[in-house]
Amino acid sequence: MSTLAVADLPAHPRLVVPASASRDEWLAHRADGLGGSDIAAALGLDPYRSPFEVYLSKVGELEQAEQTEAMRWGQLLEPLVASETATSLGAELVPSPGLLADQRLDWMRVTVDGFLVPPDGDAVLIDFADVKALQQQADARIRTGKDAAVTARDRALLRDLAVRGGTVSEGALVGAAGFIAGKPEANTGETVNCFLRGPGNNDFHFTLAPAPHAAERDGFIG
């Protein structure tokens, strides 16, 4: 199985503790910041945890919750789901190097379950200027918008679009780093440009912005 160097990750995070660290060591460093499972609760969006409970857990005044049957099965099935996802996408599943922290905002921490590496190489990294340029190139080739009725033939025209790191095409794997602006939400169908319908086109609507407190209009929709 391949490994992934921290220096190769988007946004170049700092490795706090490696994946080989003990659970006690991982929990101790995890308490020094907010992780992926803390954010929703800290924002008041988690129906099972309150912001105050997040605070108590960080200062060591909250008892560890007992593992439920659903939690146990979730942990047991997580590797299987990840493996099957990689297989269905034709990608390689690479384990996380450990607990990561943002270089500038050290309280932003995450332990990624794993990374999917495509068989034909790394993702093309794009920035916010690239996104604007890509939209302009797409608008010049096909009609977009709510009433555009974009077809598969139209989407096939979106090839070899120029970005700073090279070129990308429809369906290519790209990577970008930024900050979530606004409230993410699940949508029925594709709701940005092509407005495709059907369960296979359902997406998760979120805005990626260039700065922590940027407005949604300053970012792009993922």
HELIX and SHEET records of a PDB file:
HELIX    1   1 VAL A    6  ASP A    8  5                                   3    
HELIX    2   2 ARG A   23  ARG A   30  1                                   8    
HELIX    3   3 GLY A   36  ALA A   42  1                                   7    
HELIX    4   4 PRO A   51  LYS A   58  1                                   8    
HELIX    5   5 GLU A   69  LEU A   89  1                                  21    
HELIX    6   6 PHE A  128  ARG A  141  1                                  14    
HELIX    7   7 ALA A  152  ARG A  155  1                                   4    
HELIX    8   8 PRO A  199  ASN A  201  5                                   3    
HELIX    9   9 GLU A  216  ASP A  218  5                                   3    
SHEET    1   A 3 ARG A  14  PRO A  18  0                                        
SHEET    2   A 3 GLY A  98  ALA A 101 -1                                        
SHEET    3   A 3 ARG A 109  VAL A 110 -1                                        
SHEET    1   B 2 GLU A  92  PRO A  95  0                                        
SHEET    2   B 2 GLY A 114  VAL A 117 -1                                        
SHEET    1   C 2 VAL A 124  LEU A 125  0                                        
SHEET    2   C 2 VAL A 174  GLY A 175  1                                        
SHEET    1   D 2 LEU A 161  VAL A 163  0                                        
SHEET    2   D 2 GLY A 166  VAL A 168 -1                                        
SHEET    1   E 3 PHE A 179  ASN A 187  0                                        
SHEET    2   E 3 ASP A 203  ALA A 209 -1                                        
SHEET    3   E 3 PHE A 220  ILE A 221 -1                                        
END                                                                             
